[in-house]
Amino acid sequence: KQWYQRRVRGILHRASVAITETRAGFAEYQFNAATTAIYNFWLYELCDVYLEASKRVFYKGTDAEQKAARHTLYTCLDVGLRLIHPFMPYISEELWQRLPRLGEETAPSLVVAAYPECCSGLWRDDPLDATMELVKNIVHTARSTKDTYLESKAKPEVYLTSKEPIRDFLPAMEDLIGCSSLSLNAPQIPIGTAVGTVGNRCEVHVLVKGLVDPEKEISWLQQKRATTMEQCSAAKEKIDKHSEKTPDHVIKSDNEKLKSLHAEVETIDAAIVNFQKLSL
């Protein structure tokens, strides 16, 4: 499956980033940076995303896919335990001893095992990592929107509108969001959806018809629109103050922010119209 192959490459990229940042933290005596890199990899990359996205493969995947999933998980656990060993020597040693020894590994203990080194040429994939970051933001937005309107166990229909190359990740996103179905660029989005946005890159529509009070949602959306319009005005004022000395990257960043805020206002307006139709 294309989506899972890309997810495997994605977690290996994040492992490579964790190795690089941890070693840099040691080299610069910034131990807080090293521990943060390790913590982020274990919690936000391996546990929150990779393990959850892999459940579909472990339950329904082919033998080859399950073997690849187990091998990738083993690699990540091995790397993660080696990285954390200087900070948590006893528990990391105990867990590492429970892993099978693969390949040419002969070290009897983590104390004398090689510390991970970056495999930049083999594991790094920056374009894929940028897409994975977008996928995670979409999942976060969908979860947040769902939790705002519905009970935690609810499994609503979710619709995405985006021009980004995320179709391969729909199976993983469906599992991570916890929805009954997930559609990308559907011909028509049903009336009665709550809307979240990921900048101007993706709209997330969660079907809540019959489960919310339209009048309350309209009031909340109007307040959100007013706040966003204030942000638009502030961004416009900042752009108007640009001069010939303003760096190009600042000009580009400010213009992109204003464009993103305008797109968010349009999305909010569409949501208000949607809820107005529900209240008729």
N, C-alpha and C positions, 0 to 999 in steps of 0.2 A: 504494500500500500504506500502510495506516494507520500501521504501526510505523515505516516509513521517514520519513514526513512528520513524525512526532513526533521522530524522531532528528535530523532537519534542524533543527527548532525548538530541540531540546536543545543542539546544538553552537553555534548562534547565540547562545543564552542564555549559554553558557560564554564565548564570545568577548566578549560584552557585559560579563560579570563581569571578565574579564581586562583589558579596557580601563579599566573603572572603578577597579580595584585598582592598575593600573599608574600611571594619572594621579594617584591619591591618593598613591602612593608618591613620585612626583616632587614633588607639592605640599608634602608633609610632610618632604621630604629623607630619606625612608626608602628608599634605593635597593635595599636587600636585599629589601624588600617588593615593589618593582616587579619585580625580576628573578625572584623566587619566583613571582609571578603569571604572568609570561610563560613561565617554565619549566614550570609546572603545566599551562598551556593547551597548549603544544606537545606535551609528553610524555604526560600522563595523559588529556587530553581529545581532542586531534586525532589523535595517532598510535595510542595504545593502544586507543581506543574507536571514534572516528568512522571512521577508515580501515579498521579491521578489520570493523566492522559494514557498511561500504559495499561490501565485496567481492562480497557476494551480489547487490547491485544492478548493479554493473559487469559481472558475468558473466551474470546471468539477468534483469535488470530490463528494463522496456519502454524505448523510446527516450526517452519523456518523463521517466521516473525516472532514467535515466542522465544526461540533460541537467541535471536538477535536482541530481544528485549532483556532477557536474563543476562546476557554477556555485557550489554551496555550498563545495566544496573550494577553488575559486579564491578565494572571499571570505575563507575562513579563512586561506589562505596569504598573501594580500595583507595582511590585518589583522595576522597574526603577524609578518611580516617588517617591517612598519612599526613595530610595538611594540618589536621587538628591535634596531632599527637604531641607537639611541643607544649600545647596549652592544656590538654586534658590527657596526660599520658596513661593513666590507669584504665579508664573506661575505653579509650581508643584501642589500647592493647588487647583488652578483653574481647572487644568486638572483632578486631582484626584476626585474632586467633581462631575465630569461628568461621572465617571465610576459607574456602578451599584455595589451594595454591595452584595457580595457572601459569602456563608458559615456563619461563626459566627462573622463576622466583625461588631462591634458596635461603633467604634470610629467615632465621628462626624467630625473630622478634622485630617489632616496629622500631625499637631502639637502634637497631643496626641496619634497618631497611633503607633503601634509597629514598630521599625526599623527592617529591614530584618535580619534574622539569617541564617547561612549556613545550608543547608539540604544535607550534604555530602553523607550520606548513601542512600538517595532517588534520588538525582539529578546527582551526580557525575558519570562520565563514561569516564575515561581517555583514554582507547583504542579507543573508538568512537571519542573522541575529536581529537586524532592524525589523524584519517582518515578524519575527517571534515576539519582539517587544510590543508591536502593534496588536498582535493576537492577545497577549496578556492584558493590554489595556482595554480591549474590547470585552474580554471575559470579565474584567473588574467592573466595567461600566454596566454590563448586563446584570451581573450579580447585584450591584448596588441599586439599579433601577428595580429589579425584581423584589429585593428586600424592602424597598421603600413602600411598595404597594401591596405586597402579598406575604403570606406566611412562608417561613423558611422552607417548608416541605413542598410548596407548590411547584408544579412543573408546567409553566405556561408555554405557549408558542412564542418563538422569538424570530424576528425578521431583521436582517442586516442589509443596509444599503451602502455599498462601497465600491470604488474602482480599484482598490488595492488587490494584489495577488494573494488572497487568503482562502480561496476555495478549497485547496488541499487540506486546510486545517479545520474544516467544518466538523468532522467527526470528533476531533479532540475538543473543540470549543463546545460542542453540544454536551459532552460529558462534564466538562469543567463548569459550565453554566448551570447545568441541572435543569434542562428544559425538555418538553415533550417532543419538540421539533425545532430545527434551526434552518432558516432559508436565507439565501443570499440573492439580493436583487430580484425579488419576486415581482411579477408583472403588476400586482396590486397588493398593497398592504391593507389588511382589514381595519375597519373602524373600531376604535376602542383600545388603542395601544398607548402605553407610556413610553416616552422617548428619552434616550440618553445619547450623548455625542462623544466621540473621540476626536476632538478638534474638528477639522473639516475633512477628516479622512474616513470616517464611518459614522453612520446613524444606527442606533440600536433601538428597535421597536419591540416592546414586551406587551403581549396581549393581556389586558386586564379587564376587559369588558365584563360587566356584571359583578365585579369584585371591588369596585371603588365608588366613591361619591364624586361625580363629574364636577360639581360646583366647587368643592374643596380643591380639586386638582387644578381647575382653571385659576382659582385665586392664587395657588402656590406658583403656578407657571407664570402668571402675570408679575408676581414679585421677582421671580427669577429673571424674567425678561428685563425688568427695570434695572436690576443689578448688572446684567450683561450689557445693557445700553450705556450705563455709567462707565463700565470698563472700555467700551468702544470709544466713548468721548475722551477718556483719559489717554487711550492709545493714539487717537487722532491728534490730540494736542501734542503728544510727544513727537509724532511724525512731523507735524508742522514746525517744530523747533529744530529739525535737522538742518545742518548747514553743509557747506562744502568740506568741512573738516570732519564730519561724521563718518566713521568707518563704514565700509560697504557691508560688512557682516551685520552691523547694528541696524542699518537701514533695511536689509533683507529680513532680519529677524522681526523687527517692528511691523513691517508690512505683512508678513505672514501671520503675526499675531492678530492684527486687525482683520485680516481676511477670515481667520478662524473664528473670531468673535461674531462677525457678520453672518457666517454660516450657522453658528449656534443660535443666533436670533431667529433666522429663518426656520430652523428646526423647531424652536419653541413655538413660533407662530403656527406652524403646521400642527403641533400637538394641541394647542389651544382650540383650533378649528375642529380637530378630531373630538375633543371632549365636549365641545359645544354641540356637536351632532348627537352625542350620547345623551345629552341632557334634554333634547327636544322630546 
